[in-house]
Amino acid sequence: MRTALIEAVLLAALGFTGCVRRVETLPAAPPRALQLLAEAPEKDTAQLTTLRMDLEFDTRDFDRTPHVVATGETPLFDVTGMDVKLYGDAQATQGFSVDNCLLLELLAASGQVLTRVVVGFTDGLLSGSERLDSLGPRSFTFEPGEVNLAPLLVDQAAVRLRATVLDYGGVGKVSNVYVVLSAAQRSADELRAQ
């Protein structure tokens, strides 16, 4: 009897110290897709008459003045607690392609340009003496979600994203490009810290 009582007390003590707090979680909101660019079919660079005179490609083999293939801009969106990546479709299942590159400009609600980066295949894009940073691999094609805009969005809340497809020789083109916002995934370390 005494052994059974001791076992019962020990089990009860272990039960209290080993209690796991139950936490209710709400389901994550479904991803939200914003179309940034509509597909622009392949067109000879010489036929692209709109130029960006404020920019210059770092190239010796082609025209250094960027030719504009297409432009697009999202409405204002909130990036708080969101992962923001580029895809080729609204369902976030396809990648996208661009020839030569995307100039991405992050805009404040006021329209002020906060930062600019280049995505695509180029040796460099210059604005005066400033070389714009590249985001993602130097490529014409991108896997679904391969381009992550998180580095641009640090300390931001509501922003717009403007894209200009630029080309410097041969042909220019772009597939559909979507900005997909989804609830930020937190790492195990971040969850343990709570």
N, C-alpha and C positions, 0 to 999 in steps of 0.2 A: 504494500500500500504506500509506504513511504517513498519507494523508487518511482512509482507511478505519479505521485504528487510532484516529485522533483522534476520528472520528465515533462509534466504538464506545465510547470512554472517556466522551465527552460524553453519549451516550444512557444509559450505565450510571449516570453521576453524576446525571442528571436523574431517572432511575428511582428512585434511593435518596432523593433529596430530595422527590420528588413522591409517595412512597408514601402510600397511604391506609390507615389502620388499620381493620381490619374489626371491627365491633362486633356481637355477637350480641344480638338483642332477643327477649324473650319476648312472646308474644301477650298483649294486655291482657285482664284478666278481664272476663267479660261483665257488663253493668250489673245491679245488684241493685235490685229494686223493693220498697218497703214501703208498704202501704196506710195512709194517714193518716186519710182520711175515706171513709165509704160514702155513696152518694147519698142525699140527703134531699129528697123531692119538695116542690114549692111548697106553703107553708102560710101562711094569713093570720097576720100578726104578732099580732093579738089572741088567737089560739089558742095562742101560744107562752107558756106560763106560767112557765117557768124563766127567772129574771132574774139578771144579773150586777150586783149592787148595789155592788161595789167599783170599777166602771168607769162612765164617762159619755161619751155621744156629744156632740160639739161641733156641735149643730144647734139651730135656732130653730123649725123647722117640724114636728118630730116629737118623740116621746117620747125623752128623753135617756138613759133607762135601757136598756141592751142586753138584748134578748130572745135566748135561746140556741136556735139552730136544731138544732145537732148538735155532737158532740164526738168526738175521736179522738186516739190517741197511738200512736207507734211504739214498738217495743222498743228497747233500748239498741243503738246502732250506732257503728262506728268511722268517723270522717271523715278520718283521716290519708291524705293524698294523693288525696282524692276530690273530684270535682265533685258537688254536691248540688243538685238542681233539682226543681221541682214539675211534675207531669204529670197528665193525666186518665185514664191507663191504665198498666198494668204494663209495656207494651211501649215506652213513651216515645214514642208517636206522636200522642197527642191532647192538646189543651189542657183546661182546666177552667173552671168558672164558679161564682160565689158571689154571693149577694144577702143581705146587704150586704157583709160582710167576714169574713176569717179573723183571729183573734187567734192568732198563733204564739208559743209559749213554748218556748225552748230550755232543757232540763233537764240538770243534771249527773247522774252515776250515783246520787248521794245523793238526788235528787229536788229539789234546790235550783234555783229558777228563775234562770238565768244572764242571760237577756235576753228581751225581748218586743217584737214588731213587729206591725204591721197590714198585711194584704194585701187590697185590694178597693176598694170605692166608699164612701168616707166623707170628710167634711171634717176628721175628727180623732177620736181616741179618747183619753180622759183617764183616768189613774189618779191620783186626788187632783189635785195641781197639775201633775203630769207629763204631757206630751203624748207618746204613744208614737210612735216613728218608723214611717214607711210604707216598705214594701218593694215594688218593682214599680210599675206605673202605677196610677192611680186609675181602676179599671175593674170591670165585672161579669164580663168574660171575659178569659182569658189563653191565649196561644199555648203550644204545647208547649215546656217548658223556659224560658219567659220569666221566671219567678220563680226567681232564683238565690239560694240560701241562703248562699253563700260569705261575704258580709259578717258573718253571724252566727257563723260557725264558726272565725274566726281564733283561733289558739292553743287550739283544742279538740281532744280526742281522741275519747273515747266519750261520746255524748250520746243523749238521747231528744228527740223533738219532739212537743209537744202542740198540738192545734188546737181552737179553739172558734169555731164559726160564729155570728156575731152579726148581729142585724137591728134596725132602729129604726123601721120603718114600711112599710105595704103588705103585702108578702109576703117570706118568707125561704126560701131554698133553697140547695143546694150539689150539685154533681156529685161523682162519685168523684174523690178526690185522692190521688195517689201521690208519695212521696219516692223519687226515682231516684238511686242512687249509681253513678257511673262513674269510671274512672281519670281523674285530672286531666289535662287537655290542657296541655302546656307550650308556651310561645311560642318562636319561633326565637331570641330573645335569651337566654332561659333555657337553651336547648340549647347555644348558642355558649359560654356561660360555663362549661360543664363541661369 
